């Protein structure tokens, strides 16, 4: 377990610049922090992901019409186990 590192003004500025448009794992590497710490600090600063990021492939969202997960969904008339 690592010691806690205080967030400084420079860290907050980098977070505000990078977090909206880059995967959180990348922001965590740049800042030298865990992803959880980055998520929590972004929440505290009220920084969110941009609409462009959320519409892109790295957001991991379903419902973009590309058929993700279609093979594992119940089809009409299917009976559960």
C-alpha angles and dihedrals in degrees: 000000000000127000118259116264119209117236112242131196091262092053091050091049092051090047092051091049099046108028099073095055108027135063112268091239089061092049089049092053092048091050095040092235138115121270089243091056090050093049091049095047091047089053091049091050091043092237117152139181117277122249089245091055093046091051092050132087097259094062091074094218124155126221099060090122095249095119097249110168094006092126093060100044124104112256123216109283095017117139120220120236 
